[in-house]
Amino acid sequence: MKDKIVWPSLANEQIIKYLEKSILENNPEGSYVFSGPDNIGKSTVAKSFAQILLCKNKGFLPCGVCESCRRFTIKDNEEYFSHGDFTFVTRAKDKKNISIEQIRDFIRVLNMSSFAGGYKIGVVKHAELLSTEAANALLKTLEEPKEKTIIILISSEAELLPTTILSRCKILYFKPVMTEKIYDYLVKERNVSREKARNLSRLSLGRPALAIKFLEDEEFYYFYNNNVEDFLHICGSGINERLMLVEELTGKEKGQAGTRIAHRVIEIWQGVCRDWLLLLLGQNNYVQHIYLADEIKHQGIEYTEAEIVRLSKLLSRAHLYLKANVSPRLVLENIVLNF
């Protein structure tokens, strides 16, 4: 069928083979940690794994036609709530952590009998954001696993999870994908032009889900490029213009939404800073923003290697300040005033 969902086999083949083996032997683990960078495909693999286990026509791929598979056809995260034997939780948009109330509801659903007499599967996305109370509540469930209940914790910072939780899970490490693989996928499977595929595969830095997001979400792609251009504009701007830019970036969203935007902006700026250093060292083949290489090189020509390294460290510290609840506006102002 046209909309049949298959394993995301673009990369991390060893993980897929391991999960397929557990399906073949009917012996999946009771709990997993899917660890790796954001937008690398962890959630896609988790969803495919769950869909295969819940499919009524057992096999290495979901049939796409049974009642269970049809409940996985919606494309956004709301689909996770449409399947009685599959539950999903992540941080609420306006919150810093995943709360104990969310985890209690998550556990309550998993403790219910399966609608189809098979598995109950739960996914916690951004599991490193579990509050202390939520982590403790989840630990009790991991310590006393129910038969045919599977919990998958998805995390880009698995080292932040309590060791007591990690010790009770099978940890699968997702690694960045070769640029060439992402390029080939975009050209052959998505019919993207070679030039655009080259740009997106470089831009994604080994994260295939990010390349697809750039391709499908115009607003997201615009936000990204706009922040690259803002960073380059800062180089030749006075203090007042820099502060006005910070006001524009932080004026629309408040609270945790504002903090998340600041994190994204700083990550984008770090990528440009990295390209400055690569271009300075003559490593053009590794430049992320290849389509802006000439402009980036021109804007960064006045910076020495030591100055670029200093700026990189400044940007890295900014993430730590945001995690410590420092105001996003103050954090960004500190960056633009210390160029």
C-alpha positions in Angstrom: 0.0 0.0 0.0 1.2 3.5 -0.7 1.0 4.7 2.9 2.4 1.5 4.4 5.0 2.3 7.1 8.3 0.5 7.0 11.4 0.4 9.0 13.3 3.6 8.7 16.3 1.8 7.3 18.2 4.8 6.2 20.7 4.2 9.0 21.3 2.5 12.3 20.9 -0.9 10.6 22.5 -2.7 13.5 19.7 -1.4 15.9 17.0 -2.4 13.4 18.6 -5.9 13.0 18.7 -6.3 16.8 15.0 -5.3 17.2 14.0 -7.6 14.3 15.8 -10.5 16.0 13.8 -9.9 19.2 10.6 -9.8 17.1 11.5 -13.1 15.4 12.3 -14.8 18.7 9.2 -13.2 20.3 11.5 -12.0 23.1 11.7 -8.2 23.2 13.2 -6.4 26.2 10.8 -5.0 28.8 12.4 -1.6 28.7 14.7 0.3 26.4 16.6 3.6 26.2 16.9 4.9 22.6 19.9 7.3 23.0 21.3 9.7 20.4 21.1 13.2 19.0 17.7 14.8 18.3 16.2 14.3 14.8 18.2 11.2 14.1 15.2 8.8 13.9 14.8 7.5 17.4 11.1 8.2 17.6 10.5 6.8 14.1 12.2 3.6 15.0 10.3 3.4 18.3 7.0 3.9 16.5 7.8 1.3 13.8 8.9 -1.2 16.5 5.6 -0.7 18.3 3.5 -0.9 15.2 5.2 -4.2 14.2 4.6 -5.7 17.6 1.0 -4.6 17.7 0.2 -5.6 14.1 -2.4 -8.4 13.9 -0.6 -9.9 10.8 2.7 -10.7 12.4 5.9 -10.1 10.3 9.0 -8.0 10.0 6.9 -5.1 8.7 3.5 -3.9 9.7 0.8 -4.9 7.3 -0.6 -1.4 7.1 -4.2 -2.7 6.7 -5.3 -4.3 10.0 -7.2 -2.2 12.6 -4.1 -1.8 14.7 -1.9 -0.4 11.8 -4.6 2.0 10.7 -4.4 3.7 14.0 -0.8 4.7 13.2 -1.7 6.6 10.0 -1.9 10.1 11.4 1.4 12.0 10.8 1.8 14.1 13.9 2.2 13.0 17.5 -1.5 13.0 18.2 -1.6 9.6 16.6 0.0 8.1 19.7 -3.1 8.7 21.7 -5.4 6.9 19.1 -4.2 3.4 19.9 -5.4 1.7 23.0 -2.3 -0.4 23.5 0.2 2.3 22.7 0.7 5.4 24.9 3.0 8.3 24.5 4.2 11.1 26.8 6.5 14.1 26.5 6.9 17.4 28.2 4.0 19.8 27.9 4.8 22.9 25.8 4.7 25.3 28.7 6.6 23.1 31.2 10.2 22.5 32.0 9.9 18.9 32.9 7.7 15.8 32.5 5.6 15.8 35.6 4.7 13.0 38.0 1.0 13.4 37.0 1.9 12.7 33.4 3.9 9.6 34.4 1.1 8.4 36.7 -1.3 8.5 33.8 1.2 6.8 31.6 1.6 4.0 34.1 -2.1 3.7 34.6 -2.7 3.1 30.9 0.1 0.6 30.7 -1.4 -1.3 33.6 -4.7 -1.8 31.8 -5.4 -5.0 30.0 -4.4 -5.1 26.3 -7.4 -4.4 24.0 -6.0 -7.0 21.5 -4.6 -9.5 24.1 -1.1 -8.6 23.1 1.5 -6.0 24.0 1.1 -2.8 25.9 3.8 -0.3 24.7 4.7 3.1 26.1 7.1 5.7 24.9 8.6 8.6 26.9 10.1 11.2 24.6 12.8 13.6 26.0 13.1 11.2 29.0 16.0 13.3 30.4 13.3 15.9 31.3 11.6 13.6 33.8 11.1 15.4 37.1 12.7 13.7 40.1 9.3 12.6 41.3 8.3 11.3 37.8 11.6 9.4 37.5 11.1 7.7 40.8 7.5 6.8 39.9 8.7 5.3 36.6 11.5 3.4 38.4 9.0 1.5 40.4 7.3 0.3 37.3 10.7 -0.7 35.7 11.6 -2.6 38.9 8.4 -4.7 38.7 7.8 -5.2 34.9 4.6 -6.7 33.7 4.5 -9.4 31.1 4.1 -8.1 27.5 4.6 -4.5 28.6 7.4 -2.5 26.9 8.6 0.9 27.8 10.9 2.9 25.5 12.7 6.0 26.8 13.9 8.3 24.1 16.6 10.8 25.0 19.3 13.0 23.4 21.0 13.2 26.8 20.7 9.8 28.3 23.5 10.5 30.7 21.1 12.7 32.6 18.8 9.9 33.4 19.2 8.3 36.9 21.6 5.4 36.9 18.9 3.3 38.6 16.7 3.7 35.5 19.6 3.1 33.0 20.6 -0.1 34.8 17.1 -1.5 34.2 17.0 -0.8 30.5 18.6 -2.1 27.3 20.4 1.0 25.9 20.6 1.4 22.1 22.9 4.1 20.8 21.8 5.9 17.6 24.7 7.4 15.7 24.8 10.2 13.0 24.3 9.1 9.5 26.8 9.6 6.7 26.0 12.7 4.6 26.2 10.6 1.4 23.4 8.3 2.7 21.1 11.2 3.4 21.9 12.7 0.0 21.1 9.5 -1.8 17.9 9.0 0.1 16.7 12.6 -0.7 17.5 12.2 -4.4 16.3 8.6 -5.0 13.4 8.3 -2.5 12.2 11.9 -2.3 13.0 13.1 -5.8 14.8 16.2 -4.5 17.2 18.0 -6.9 20.8 17.2 -6.5 21.7 20.7 -5.4 19.0 20.9 -2.8 19.8 17.4 -1.6 23.4 18.4 -1.2 22.4 21.4 0.9 19.9 19.6 3.1 22.2 16.6 3.7 25.0 18.9 4.8 22.7 21.1 6.8 21.3 18.1 8.8 24.7 17.1 10.2 24.0 13.4 10.0 20.4 13.6 11.3 18.1 12.2 8.6 14.9 13.2 10.4 16.2 16.8 10.4 16.8 16.7 6.7 13.2 15.5 6.1 11.9 18.3 8.4 13.8 20.9 6.4 12.3 19.4 3.3 8.7 19.2 4.5 8.3 22.2 6.9 8.8 25.5 5.1 8.2 27.5 8.3 10.9 25.6 10.2 13.4 25.9 7.3 12.7 29.7 7.1 13.2 30.0 10.9 16.5 28.2 10.6 17.9 30.3 7.6 16.6 33.5 9.1 18.7 32.9 12.3 21.8 32.0 10.2 21.4 35.3 8.4 20.8 37.2 11.7 24.0 35.8 13.1 26.0 36.9 10.1 24.4 40.3 10.2 25.4 40.7 13.8 29.1 40.7 12.8 28.9 44.0 11.0 26.3 45.6 13.3 26.5 48.1 16.1 25.4 47.4 19.7 22.0 48.9 19.3 21.2 46.7 16.3 22.4 43.7 18.2 20.2 44.4 21.1 17.2 45.1 18.9 17.7 41.6 17.3 17.6 40.0 20.8 14.4 41.9 21.5 12.9 40.5 18.4 14.0 37.0 19.2 12.7 37.0 22.8 9.7 39.3 22.5 7.1 36.8 21.2 7.5 33.8 23.4 7.7 33.7 27.2 8.5 31.1 29.8 9.7 27.6 28.6 8.7 28.3 25.0 11.1 31.3 25.0 13.8 29.2 26.5 13.4 26.5 23.9 13.6 29.1 21.1 16.8 30.5 22.6 18.3 27.0 22.7 17.5 26.5 19.0 18.9 29.9 18.1 22.1 29.3 19.9 22.5 25.9 18.3 22.1 27.4 14.9 24.7 30.1 15.7 27.1 27.4 16.9 26.8 25.8 13.5 27.9 29.0 11.8 30.7 29.4 14.2 31.9 25.9 13.5 31.8 26.7 9.7 34.0 29.8 10.3 36.6 27.6 11.9 36.4 24.9 9.2 36.7 27.5 6.4 39.6 29.2 8.2 41.4 25.8 8.4 40.6 25.0 4.8 38.2 22.1 5.6 35.5 23.1 3.1 34.2 19.5 2.7 32.9 19.5 6.2 31.1 22.9 6.1 27.5 22.6 7.2 26.0 25.7 5.5 27.6 24.9 2.1 25.2 27.1 0.2 26.3 30.1 2.3 30.0 29.3 2.4 31.2 32.4 0.6 29.2 34.7 2.8 30.2 33.0 6.0 33.8 33.1 5.0 33.5 36.8 4.1 31.8 37.7 7.4 34.3 35.7 9.5 37.5 37.0 7.8 38.2 39.4 10.6 38.1 36.7 13.3 41.2 34.8 14.3 41.2 31.1 15.2 41.4 32.0 18.9 38.5 34.5 18.7 36.3 31.9 17.0 37.1 29.3 19.7 36.3 31.9 22.4 33.0 32.6 20.7 32.2 28.9 20.5 32.9 28.5 24.2 30.6 31.5 24.9 27.8 29.8 22.9 28.3 26.5 24.8 28.1 28.2 28.2 24.9 30.0 27.0 23.1 26.6 26.9 24.1 25.9 30.5 22.8 29.4 31.6 19.4 28.6 30.0 19.3 25.2 31.8 20.0 27.1 35.0 16.8 29.3 34.4 18.7 32.4 33.4 16.5 34.7 31.3 16.8 34.0 27.6 17.0 37.7 26.9 19.9 38.1 29.3 21.7 35.1 27.8 21.3 36.3 24.2 22.3 39.8 25.1 25.5 38.5 26.8 26.3 36.7 23.5 25.8 39.6 21.1 27.6 42.1 23.4 30.7 39.8 23.6 31.4 39.2 19.9 
